[in-house]
Amino acid sequence: MICQRCEGLMVLELYDDLELGSAGYEIPAWRCLNCGAIVDSVIAAHHQSTHKIEPDPLRLQRLKKLAMAT
């Protein structure tokens, strides 16, 4: 897997689930060897829900104004 932040190599690691205490529960997550970014299923789902695919209409309007001004 490749890191979305720095395009570095990511490796799969197991992390302790601190919500369940130290009862031996582990969560798989990807860690970037370059920048240290950690991505698990919760983080990946949050990124998908918060990052818009379609452009922001207000931003497009501002870009049009800038293009017309030059």
mmCIF file of the N, C-alpha and C atoms, coordinates in Angstrom:
data_MODEL
# 
_entry.id   MODEL 
# 
loop_
_atom_site.group_PDB 
_atom_site.id 
_atom_site.type_symbol 
_atom_site.label_atom_id 
_atom_site.label_alt_id 
_atom_site.label_comp_id 
_atom_site.label_asym_id 
_atom_site.label_entity_id 
_atom_site.label_seq_id 
_atom_site.pdbx_PDB_ins_code 
_atom_site.Cartn_x 
_atom_site.Cartn_y 
_atom_site.Cartn_z 
_atom_site.occupancy 
_atom_site.B_iso_or_equiv 
_atom_site.pdbx_formal_charge 
_atom_site.auth_seq_id 
_atom_site.auth_comp_id 
_atom_site.auth_asym_id 
_atom_site.auth_atom_id 
_atom_site.pdbx_PDB_model_num 
ATOM 1   N N  . MET A 1 1  ? 0.850   -1.173 0.000   1.00 0.00 ? 1  MET A N  1 
ATOM 2   C CA . MET A 1 1  ? 0.000   0.000  0.000   1.00 0.00 ? 1  MET A CA 1 
ATOM 3   C C  . MET A 1 1  ? 0.897   1.237  0.000   1.00 0.00 ? 1  MET A C  1 
ATOM 4   N N  . ILE A 1 2  ? 0.408   2.311  -0.600  1.00 0.00 ? 2  ILE A N  1 
ATOM 5   C CA . ILE A 1 2  ? 1.174   3.548  -0.705  1.00 0.00 ? 2  ILE A CA 1 
ATOM 6   C C  . ILE A 1 2  ? 0.489   4.638  0.115   1.00 0.00 ? 2  ILE A C  1 
ATOM 7   N N  . CYS A 1 3  ? 1.274   5.406  0.851   1.00 0.00 ? 3  CYS A N  1 
ATOM 8   C CA . CYS A 1 3  ? 0.772   6.474  1.712   1.00 0.00 ? 3  CYS A CA 1 
ATOM 9   C C  . CYS A 1 3  ? 0.182   7.600  0.872   1.00 0.00 ? 3  CYS A C  1 
ATOM 10  N N  . GLN A 1 4  ? -1.008  8.071  1.260   1.00 0.00 ? 4  GLN A N  1 
ATOM 11  C CA . GLN A 1 4  ? -1.638  9.172  0.541   1.00 0.00 ? 4  GLN A CA 1 
ATOM 12  C C  . GLN A 1 4  ? -1.009  10.508 0.910   1.00 0.00 ? 4  GLN A C  1 
ATOM 13  N N  . ARG A 1 5  ? -0.344  10.575 2.043   1.00 0.00 ? 5  ARG A N  1 
ATOM 14  C CA . ARG A 1 5  ? 0.271   11.828 2.475   1.00 0.00 ? 5  ARG A CA 1 
ATOM 15  C C  . ARG A 1 5  ? 1.600   12.078 1.765   1.00 0.00 ? 5  ARG A C  1 
ATOM 16  N N  . CYS A 1 6  ? 2.481   11.047 1.729   1.00 0.00 ? 6  CYS A N  1 
ATOM 17  C CA . CYS A 1 6  ? 3.827   11.263 1.185   1.00 0.00 ? 6  CYS A CA 1 
ATOM 18  C C  . CYS A 1 6  ? 4.211   10.277 0.086   1.00 0.00 ? 6  CYS A C  1 
ATOM 19  N N  . GLU A 1 7  ? 3.301   9.367  -0.264  1.00 0.00 ? 7  GLU A N  1 
ATOM 20  C CA . GLU A 1 7  ? 3.533   8.324  -1.268  1.00 0.00 ? 7  GLU A CA 1 
ATOM 21  C C  . GLU A 1 7  ? 4.629   7.346  -0.862  1.00 0.00 ? 7  GLU A C  1 
ATOM 22  N N  . GLY A 1 8  ? 4.843   7.204  0.432   1.00 0.00 ? 8  GLY A N  1 
ATOM 23  C CA . GLY A 1 8  ? 5.820   6.253  0.949   1.00 0.00 ? 8  GLY A CA 1 
ATOM 24  C C  . GLY A 1 8  ? 5.217   4.862  1.098   1.00 0.00 ? 8  GLY A C  1 
ATOM 25  N N  . LEU A 1 9  ? 6.062   3.919  1.462   1.00 0.00 ? 9  LEU A N  1 
ATOM 26  C CA . LEU A 1 9  ? 5.637   2.531  1.648   1.00 0.00 ? 9  LEU A CA 1 
ATOM 27  C C  . LEU A 1 9  ? 4.924   2.369  2.982   1.00 0.00 ? 9  LEU A C  1 
ATOM 28  N N  . MET A 1 10 ? 3.779   1.683  2.966   1.00 0.00 ? 10 MET A N  1 
ATOM 29  C CA . MET A 1 10 ? 3.031   1.426  4.191   1.00 0.00 ? 10 MET A CA 1 
ATOM 30  C C  . MET A 1 10 ? 3.097   -0.058 4.521   1.00 0.00 ? 10 MET A C  1 
ATOM 31  N N  . VAL A 1 11 ? 3.211   -0.349 5.818   1.00 0.00 ? 11 VAL A N  1 
ATOM 32  C CA . VAL A 1 11 ? 3.274   -1.729 6.292   1.00 0.00 ? 11 VAL A CA 1 
ATOM 33  C C  . VAL A 1 11 ? 2.113   -1.974 7.245   1.00 0.00 ? 11 VAL A C  1 
ATOM 34  N N  . LEU A 1 12 ? 1.639   -3.211 7.268   1.00 0.00 ? 12 LEU A N  1 
ATOM 35  C CA . LEU A 1 12 ? 0.532   -3.584 8.148   1.00 0.00 ? 12 LEU A CA 1 
ATOM 36  C C  . LEU A 1 12 ? 1.079   -3.916 9.530   1.00 0.00 ? 12 LEU A C  1 
ATOM 37  N N  . GLU A 1 13 ? 0.499   -3.292 10.567  1.00 0.00 ? 13 GLU A N  1 
ATOM 38  C CA . GLU A 1 13 ? 0.909   -3.540 11.946  1.00 0.00 ? 13 GLU A CA 1 
ATOM 39  C C  . GLU A 1 13 ? -0.322  -3.771 12.801  1.00 0.00 ? 13 GLU A C  1 
ATOM 40  N N  . LEU A 1 14 ? -0.130  -4.360 13.975  1.00 0.00 ? 14 LEU A N  1 
ATOM 41  C CA . LEU A 1 14 ? -1.216  -4.579 14.926  1.00 0.00 ? 14 LEU A CA 1 
ATOM 42  C C  . LEU A 1 14 ? -1.042  -3.635 16.102  1.00 0.00 ? 14 LEU A C  1 
ATOM 43  N N  . TYR A 1 15 ? -2.121  -2.939 16.468  1.00 0.00 ? 15 TYR A N  1 
ATOM 44  C CA . TYR A 1 15 ? -2.104  -1.994 17.578  1.00 0.00 ? 15 TYR A CA 1 
ATOM 45  C C  . TYR A 1 15 ? -3.093  -2.448 18.640  1.00 0.00 ? 15 TYR A C  1 
ATOM 46  N N  . ASP A 1 16 ? -2.757  -2.205 19.912  1.00 0.00 ? 16 ASP A N  1 
ATOM 47  C CA . ASP A 1 16 ? -3.645  -2.564 21.017  1.00 0.00 ? 16 ASP A CA 1 
ATOM 48  C C  . ASP A 1 16 ? -4.879  -1.669 21.000  1.00 0.00 ? 16 ASP A C  1 
ATOM 49  N N  . ASP A 1 17 ? -6.049  -2.268 21.245  1.00 0.00 ? 17 ASP A N  1 
ATOM 50  C CA . ASP A 1 17 ? -7.294  -1.514 21.347  1.00 0.00 ? 17 ASP A CA 1 
ATOM 51  C C  . ASP A 1 17 ? -7.429  -1.027 22.782  1.00 0.00 ? 17 ASP A C  1 
ATOM 52  N N  . LEU A 1 18 ? -7.180  0.246  23.006  1.00 0.00 ? 18 LEU A N  1 
ATOM 53  C CA . LEU A 1 18 ? -7.173  0.789  24.363  1.00 0.00 ? 18 LEU A CA 1 
ATOM 54  C C  . LEU A 1 18 ? -8.573  0.949  24.941  1.00 0.00 ? 18 LEU A C  1 
ATOM 55  N N  . GLU A 1 19 ? -9.611  0.963  24.098  1.00 0.00 ? 19 GLU A N  1 
ATOM 56  C CA . GLU A 1 19 ? -10.981 1.058  24.616  1.00 0.00 ? 19 GLU A CA 1 
ATOM 57  C C  . GLU A 1 19 ? -11.367 -0.211 25.367  1.00 0.00 ? 19 GLU A C  1 
ATOM 58  N N  . LEU A 1 20 ? -10.847 -1.345 24.940  1.00 0.00 ? 20 LEU A N  1 
ATOM 59  C CA . LEU A 1 20 ? -11.187 -2.616 25.578  1.00 0.00 ? 20 LEU A CA 1 
ATOM 60  C C  . LEU A 1 20 ? -10.172 -3.001 26.645  1.00 0.00 ? 20 LEU A C  1 
ATOM 61  N N  . GLY A 1 21 ? -9.293  -2.106 27.000  1.00 0.00 ? 21 GLY A N  1 
ATOM 62  C CA . GLY A 1 21 ? -8.274  -2.396 27.988  1.00 0.00 ? 21 GLY A CA 1 
ATOM 63  C C  . GLY A 1 21 ? -7.163  -3.222 27.371  1.00 0.00 ? 21 GLY A C  1 
ATOM 64  N N  . SER A 1 22 ? -6.329  -3.765 28.188  1.00 0.00 ? 22 SER A N  1 
ATOM 65  C CA . SER A 1 22 ? -5.209  -4.554 27.673  1.00 0.00 ? 22 SER A CA 1 
ATOM 66  C C  . SER A 1 22 ? -5.562  -6.041 27.711  1.00 0.00 ? 22 SER A C  1 
ATOM 67  N N  . ALA A 1 23 ? -6.707  -6.388 27.158  1.00 0.00 ? 23 ALA A N  1 
ATOM 68  C CA . ALA A 1 23 ? -7.182  -7.766 27.181  1.00 0.00 ? 23 ALA A CA 1 
ATOM 69  C C  . ALA A 1 23 ? -6.705  -8.555 25.964  1.00 0.00 ? 23 ALA A C  1 
ATOM 70  N N  . GLY A 1 24 ? -5.724  -8.035 25.252  1.00 0.00 ? 24 GLY A N  1 
ATOM 71  C CA . GLY A 1 24 ? -5.178  -8.751 24.115  1.00 0.00 ? 24 GLY A CA 1 
ATOM 72  C C  . GLY A 1 24 ? -5.889  -8.479 22.808  1.00 0.00 ? 24 GLY A C  1 
ATOM 73  N N  . TYR A 1 25 ? -6.768  -7.486 22.773  1.00 0.00 ? 25 TYR A N  1 
ATOM 74  C CA . TYR A 1 25 ? -7.446  -7.140 21.529  1.00 0.00 ? 25 TYR A CA 1 
ATOM 75  C C  . TYR A 1 25 ? -6.538  -6.255 20.689  1.00 0.00 ? 25 TYR A C  1 
ATOM 76  N N  . GLU A 1 26 ? -6.386  -6.623 19.449  1.00 0.00 ? 26 GLU A N  1 
ATOM 77  C CA . GLU A 1 26 ? -5.522  -5.857 18.566  1.00 0.00 ? 26 GLU A CA 1 
ATOM 78  C C  . GLU A 1 26 ? -6.279  -5.427 17.320  1.00 0.00 ? 26 GLU A C  1 
ATOM 79  N N  . ILE A 1 27 ? -5.906  -4.261 16.789  1.00 0.00 ? 27 ILE A N  1 
ATOM 80  C CA . ILE A 1 27 ? -6.534  -3.701 15.600  1.00 0.00 ? 27 ILE A CA 1 
ATOM 81  C C  . ILE A 1 27 ? -5.472  -3.610 14.506  1.00 0.00 ? 27 ILE A C  1 
ATOM 82  N N  . PRO A 1 28 ? -5.751  -4.156 13.312  1.00 0.00 ? 28 PRO A N  1 
ATOM 83  C CA . PRO A 1 28 ? -4.784  -3.998 12.224  1.00 0.00 ? 28 PRO A CA 1 
ATOM 84  C C  . PRO A 1 28 ? -4.867  -2.588 11.640  1.00 0.00 ? 28 PRO A C  1 
ATOM 85  N N  . ALA A 1 29 ? -3.722  -2.017 11.338  1.00 0.00 ? 29 ALA A N  1 
ATOM 86  C CA . ALA A 1 29 ? -3.662  -0.683 10.735  1.00 0.00 ? 29 ALA A CA 1 
ATOM 87  C C  . ALA A 1 29 ? -2.403  -0.583 9.887   1.00 0.00 ? 29 ALA A C  1 
ATOM 88  N N  . TRP A 1 30 ? -2.433  0.324  8.924   1.00 0.00 ? 30 TRP A N  1 
ATOM 89  C CA . TRP A 1 30 ? -1.289  0.557  8.048   1.00 0.00 ? 30 TRP A CA 1 
ATOM 90  C C  . TRP A 1 30 ? -0.495  1.738  8.585   1.00 0.00 ? 30 TRP A C  1 
ATOM 91  N N  . ARG A 1 31 ? 0.852   1.596  8.619   1.00 0.00 ? 31 ARG A N  1 
ATOM 92  C CA . ARG A 1 31 ? 1.737   2.681  9.060   1.00 0.00 ? 31 ARG A CA 1 
ATOM 93  C C  . ARG A 1 31 ? 2.746   2.973  7.963   1.00 0.00 ? 31 ARG A C  1 
ATOM 94  N N  . CYS A 1 32 ? 2.929   4.255  7.663   1.00 0.00 ? 32 CYS A N  1 
ATOM 95  C CA . CYS A 1 32 ? 3.884   4.672  6.640   1.00 0.00 ? 32 CYS A CA 1 
ATOM 96  C C  . CYS A 1 32 ? 5.292   4.661  7.226   1.00 0.00 ? 32 CYS A C  1 
ATOM 97  N N  . LEU A 1 33 ? 6.216   4.052  6.500   1.00 0.00 ? 33 LEU A N  1 
ATOM 98  C CA . LEU A 1 33 ? 7.599   4.014  6.956   1.00 0.00 ? 33 LEU A CA 1 
ATOM 99  C C  . LEU A 1 33 ? 8.300   5.359  6.807   1.00 0.00 ? 33 LEU A C  1 
ATOM 100 N N  . ASN A 1 34 ? 7.803   6.235  5.932   1.00 0.00 ? 34 ASN A N  1 
ATOM 101 C CA . ASN A 1 34 ? 8.437   7.543  5.721   1.00 0.00 ? 34 ASN A CA 1 
ATOM 102 C C  . ASN A 1 34 ? 7.941   8.590  6.717   1.00 0.00 ? 34 ASN A C  1 
ATOM 103 N N  . CYS A 1 35 ? 6.625   8.829  6.737   1.00 0.00 ? 35 CYS A N  1 
ATOM 104 C CA . CYS A 1 35 ? 6.094   9.932  7.540   1.00 0.00 ? 35 CYS A CA 1 
ATOM 105 C C  . CYS A 1 35 ? 5.423   9.478  8.836   1.00 0.00 ? 35 CYS A C  1 
ATOM 106 N N  . GLY A 1 36 ? 5.185   8.186  8.996   1.00 0.00 ? 36 GLY A N  1 
ATOM 107 C CA . GLY A 1 36 ? 4.596   7.682  10.228  1.00 0.00 ? 36 GLY A CA 1 
ATOM 108 C C  . GLY A 1 36 ? 3.081   7.740  10.286  1.00 0.00 ? 36 GLY A C  1 
ATOM 109 N N  . ALA A 1 37 ? 2.431   8.113  9.199   1.00 0.00 ? 37 ALA A N  1 
ATOM 110 C CA . ALA A 1 37 ? 0.967   8.172  9.178   1.00 0.00 ? 37 ALA A CA 1 
ATOM 111 C C  . ALA A 1 37 ? 0.388   6.791  9.461   1.00 0.00 ? 37 ALA A C  1 
ATOM 112 N N  . ILE A 1 38 ? -0.676  6.746  10.250  1.00 0.00 ? 38 ILE A N  1 
ATOM 113 C CA . ILE A 1 38 ? -1.346  5.492  10.584  1.00 0.00 ? 38 ILE A CA 1 
ATOM 114 C C  . ILE A 1 38 ? -2.773  5.557  10.062  1.00 0.00 ? 38 ILE A C  1 
ATOM 115 N N  . VAL A 1 39 ? -3.191  4.522  9.332   1.00 0.00 ? 39 VAL A N  1 
ATOM 116 C CA . VAL A 1 39 ? -4.537  4.466  8.767   1.00 0.00 ? 39 VAL A CA 1 
ATOM 117 C C  . VAL A 1 39 ? -5.154  3.121  9.114   1.00 0.00 ? 39 VAL A C  1 
ATOM 118 N N  . ASP A 1 40 ? -6.266  3.160  9.861   1.00 0.00 ? 40 ASP A N  1 
ATOM 119 C CA . ASP A 1 40 ? -7.031  1.942  10.134  1.00 0.00 ? 40 ASP A CA 1 
ATOM 120 C C  . ASP A 1 40 ? -8.392  2.074  9.471   1.00 0.00 ? 40 ASP A C  1 
ATOM 121 N N  . SER A 1 41 ? -9.275  1.147  9.703   1.00 0.00 ? 41 SER A N  1 
ATOM 122 C CA . SER A 1 41 ? -10.574 1.158  9.024   1.00 0.00 ? 41 SER A CA 1 
ATOM 123 C C  . SER A 1 41 ? -11.412 2.370  9.412   1.00 0.00 ? 41 SER A C  1 
ATOM 124 N N  . VAL A 1 42 ? -11.326 2.819  10.665  1.00 0.00 ? 42 VAL A N  1 
ATOM 125 C CA . VAL A 1 42 ? -12.101 3.987  11.116  1.00 0.00 ? 42 VAL A CA 1 
ATOM 126 C C  . VAL A 1 42 ? -11.577 5.260  10.449  1.00 0.00 ? 42 VAL A C  1 
ATOM 127 N N  . ILE A 1 43 ? -10.264 5.410  10.401  1.00 0.00 ? 43 ILE A N  1 
ATOM 128 C CA . ILE A 1 43 ? -9.664  6.589  9.771   1.00 0.00 ? 43 ILE A CA 1 
ATOM 129 C C  . ILE A 1 43 ? -9.986  6.602  8.281   1.00 0.00 ? 43 ILE A C  1 
ATOM 130 N N  . ALA A 1 44 ? -9.880  5.447  7.620   1.00 0.00 ? 44 ALA A N  1 
ATOM 131 C CA . ALA A 1 44 ? -10.167 5.370  6.181   1.00 0.00 ? 44 ALA A CA 1 
ATOM 132 C C  . ALA A 1 44 ? -11.627 5.731  5.896   1.00 0.00 ? 44 ALA A C  1 
ATOM 133 N N  . ALA A 1 45 ? -12.560 5.255  6.720   1.00 0.00 ? 45 ALA A N  1 
ATOM 134 C CA . ALA A 1 45 ? -13.973 5.576  6.527   1.00 0.00 ? 45 ALA A CA 1 
ATOM 135 C C  . ALA A 1 45 ? -14.225 7.068  6.733   1.00 0.00 ? 45 ALA A C  1 
ATOM 136 N N  . HIS A 1 46 ? -13.555 7.668  7.707   1.00 0.00 ? 46 HIS A N  1 
ATOM 137 C CA . HIS A 1 46 ? -13.711 9.105  7.952   1.00 0.00 ? 46 HIS A CA 1 
ATOM 138 C C  . HIS A 1 46 ? -13.194 9.916  6.768   1.00 0.00 ? 46 HIS A C  1 
ATOM 139 N N  . HIS A 1 47 ? -12.063 9.530  6.205   1.00 0.00 ? 47 HIS A N  1 
ATOM 140 C CA . HIS A 1 47 ? -11.523 10.239 5.048   1.00 0.00 ? 47 HIS A CA 1 
ATOM 141 C C  . HIS A 1 47 ? -12.474 10.156 3.857   1.00 0.00 ? 47 HIS A C  1 
ATOM 142 N N  . GLN A 1 48 ? -13.090 8.999  3.659   1.00 0.00 ? 48 GLN A N  1 
ATOM 143 C CA . GLN A 1 48 ? -14.014 8.844  2.537   1.00 0.00 ? 48 GLN A CA 1 
ATOM 144 C C  . GLN A 1 48 ? -15.257 9.702  2.722   1.00 0.00 ? 48 GLN A C  1 
ATOM 145 N N  . SER A 1 49 ? -15.719 9.840  3.961   1.00 0.00 ? 49 SER A N  1 
ATOM 146 C CA . SER A 1 49 ? -16.950 10.597 4.197   1.00 0.00 ? 49 SER A CA 1 
ATOM 147 C C  . SER A 1 49 ? -16.712 12.101 4.225   1.00 0.00 ? 49 SER A C  1 
ATOM 148 N N  . THR A 1 50 ? -15.492 12.546 4.526   1.00 0.00 ? 50 THR A N  1 
ATOM 149 C CA . THR A 1 50 ? -15.238 13.986 4.628   1.00 0.00 ? 50 THR A CA 1 
ATOM 150 C C  . THR A 1 50 ? -14.613 14.591 3.386   1.00 0.00 ? 50 THR A C  1 
ATOM 151 N N  . HIS A 1 51 ? -13.964 13.798 2.574   1.00 0.00 ? 51 HIS A N  1 
ATOM 152 C CA . HIS A 1 51 ? -13.339 14.336 1.363   1.00 0.00 ? 51 HIS A CA 1 
ATOM 153 C C  . HIS A 1 51 ? -14.346 14.301 0.217   1.00 0.00 ? 51 HIS A C  1 
ATOM 154 N N  . LYS A 1 52 ? -14.657 15.473 -0.291  1.00 0.00 ? 52 LYS A N  1 
ATOM 155 C CA . LYS A 1 52 ? -15.646 15.579 -1.354  1.00 0.00 ? 52 LYS A CA 1 
ATOM 156 C C  . LYS A 1 52 ? -15.011 15.239 -2.693  1.00 0.00 ? 52 LYS A C  1 
ATOM 157 N N  . ILE A 1 53 ? -15.761 14.546 -3.510  1.00 0.00 ? 53 ILE A N  1 
ATOM 158 C CA . ILE A 1 53 ? -15.296 14.225 -4.858  1.00 0.00 ? 53 ILE A CA 1 
ATOM 159 C C  . ILE A 1 53 ? -15.635 15.366 -5.805  1.00 0.00 ? 53 ILE A C  1 
ATOM 160 N N  . GLU A 1 54 ? -16.806 15.945 -5.642  1.00 0.00 ? 54 GLU A N  1 
ATOM 161 C CA . GLU A 1 54 ? -17.197 17.037 -6.521  1.00 0.00 ? 54 GLU A CA 1 
ATOM 162 C C  . GLU A 1 54 ? -16.671 18.358 -5.954  1.00 0.00 ? 54 GLU A C  1 
ATOM 163 N N  . PRO A 1 55 ? -16.282 19.282 -6.817  1.00 0.00 ? 55 PRO A N  1 
ATOM 164 C CA . PRO A 1 55 ? -15.710 20.539 -6.358  1.00 0.00 ? 55 PRO A CA 1 
ATOM 165 C C  . PRO A 1 55 ? -16.718 21.405 -5.604  1.00 0.00 ? 55 PRO A C  1 
ATOM 166 N N  . ASP A 1 56 ? -16.208 22.204 -4.705  1.00 0.00 ? 56 ASP A N  1 
ATOM 167 C CA . ASP A 1 56 ? -17.022 23.105 -3.910  1.00 0.00 ? 56 ASP A CA 1 
ATOM 168 C C  . ASP A 1 56 ? -17.555 24.234 -4.796  1.00 0.00 ? 56 ASP A C  1 
ATOM 169 N N  . PRO A 1 57 ? -18.883 24.464 -4.829  1.00 0.00 ? 57 PRO A N  1 
ATOM 170 C CA . PRO A 1 57 ? -19.450 25.499 -5.708  1.00 0.00 ? 57 PRO A CA 1 
ATOM 171 C C  . PRO A 1 57 ? -18.915 26.904 -5.400  1.00 0.00 ? 57 PRO A C  1 
ATOM 172 N N  . LEU A 1 58 ? -18.710 27.223 -4.128  1.00 0.00 ? 58 LEU A N  1 
ATOM 173 C CA . LEU A 1 58 ? -18.194 28.541 -3.765  1.00 0.00 ? 58 LEU A CA 1 
ATOM 174 C C  . LEU A 1 58 ? -16.771 28.721 -4.296  1.00 0.00 ? 58 LEU A C  1 
ATOM 175 N N  . ARG A 1 59 ? -15.973 27.686 -4.217  1.00 0.00 ? 59 ARG A N  1 
ATOM 176 C CA . ARG A 1 59 ? -14.609 27.754 -4.737  1.00 0.00 ? 59 ARG A CA 1 
ATOM 177 C C  . ARG A 1 59 ? -14.617 27.957 -6.250  1.00 0.00 ? 59 ARG A C  1 
ATOM 178 N N  . LEU A 1 60 ? -15.489 27.242 -6.942  1.00 0.00 ? 60 LEU A N  1 
ATOM 179 C CA . LEU A 1 60 ? -15.589 27.410 -8.394  1.00 0.00 ? 60 LEU A CA 1 
ATOM 180 C C  . LEU A 1 60 ? -16.008 28.831 -8.760  1.00 0.00 ? 60 LEU A C  1 
ATOM 181 N N  . GLN A 1 61 ? -16.917 29.402 -7.989  1.00 0.00 ? 61 GLN A N  1 
ATOM 182 C CA . GLN A 1 61 ? -17.372 30.772 -8.245  1.00 0.00 ? 61 GLN A CA 1 
ATOM 183 C C  . GLN A 1 61 ? -16.212 31.756 -8.065  1.00 0.00 ? 61 GLN A C  1 
ATOM 184 N N  . ARG A 1 62 ? -15.409 31.560 -7.034  1.00 0.00 ? 62 ARG A N  1 
ATOM 185 C CA . ARG A 1 62 ? -14.260 32.437 -6.794  1.00 0.00 ? 62 ARG A CA 1 
ATOM 186 C C  . ARG A 1 62 ? -13.227 32.302 -7.907  1.00 0.00 ? 62 ARG A C  1 
ATOM 187 N N  . LEU A 1 63 ? -12.999 31.070 -8.365  1.00 0.00 ? 63 LEU A N  1 
ATOM 188 C CA . LEU A 1 63 ? -12.050 30.854 -9.452  1.00 0.00 ? 63 LEU A CA 1 
ATOM 189 C C  . LEU A 1 63 ? -12.509 31.541 -10.743 1.00 0.00 ? 63 LEU A C  1 
ATOM 190 N N  . LYS A 1 64 ? -13.809 31.506 -11.007 1.00 0.00 ? 64 LYS A N  1 
ATOM 191 C CA . LYS A 1 64 ? -14.346 32.174 -12.195 1.00 0.00 ? 64 LYS A CA 1 
ATOM 192 C C  . LYS A 1 64 ? -14.136 33.682 -12.100 1.00 0.00 ? 64 LYS A C  1 
ATOM 193 N N  . LYS A 1 65 ? -14.359 34.258 -10.909 1.00 0.00 ? 65 LYS A N  1 
ATOM 194 C CA . LYS A 1 65 ? -14.152 35.682 -10.716 1.00 0.00 ? 65 LYS A CA 1 
ATOM 195 C C  . LYS A 1 65 ? -12.689 36.053 -10.942 1.00 0.00 ? 65 LYS A C  1 
ATOM 196 N N  . LEU A 1 66 ? -11.776 35.225 -10.434 1.00 0.00 ? 66 LEU A N  1 
ATOM 197 C CA . LEU A 1 66 ? -10.355 35.481 -10.617 1.00 0.00 ? 66 LEU A CA 1 
ATOM 198 C C  . LEU A 1 66 ? -9.971  35.392 -12.099 1.00 0.00 ? 66 LEU A C  1 
ATOM 199 N N  . ALA A 1 67 ? -10.518 34.416 -12.794 1.00 0.00 ? 67 ALA A N  1 
ATOM 200 C CA . ALA A 1 67 ? -10.198 34.250 -14.208 1.00 0.00 ? 67 ALA A CA 1 
ATOM 201 C C  . ALA A 1 67 ? -10.711 35.420 -15.034 1.00 0.00 ? 67 ALA A C  1 
ATOM 202 N N  . MET A 1 68 ? -11.866 35.967 -14.679 1.00 0.00 ? 68 MET A N  1 
ATOM 203 C CA . MET A 1 68 ? -12.436 37.087 -15.419 1.00 0.00 ? 68 MET A CA 1 
ATOM 204 C C  . MET A 1 68 ? -11.682 38.388 -15.110 1.00 0.00 ? 68 MET A C  1 
ATOM 205 N N  . ALA A 1 69 ? -11.099 38.487 -13.931 1.00 0.00 ? 69 ALA A N  1 
ATOM 206 C CA . ALA A 1 69 ? -10.393 39.703 -13.522 1.00 0.00 ? 69 ALA A CA 1 
ATOM 207 C C  . ALA A 1 69 ? -9.041  39.834 -14.222 1.00 0.00 ? 69 ALA A C  1 
ATOM 208 N N  . THR A 1 70 ? -8.486  38.735 -14.668 1.00 0.00 ? 70 THR A N  1 
ATOM 209 C CA . THR A 1 70 ? -7.158  38.804 -15.301 1.00 0.00 ? 70 THR A CA 1 
ATOM 210 C C  . THR A 1 70 ? -7.232  38.925 -16.783 1.00 0.00 ? 70 THR A C  1 
# 
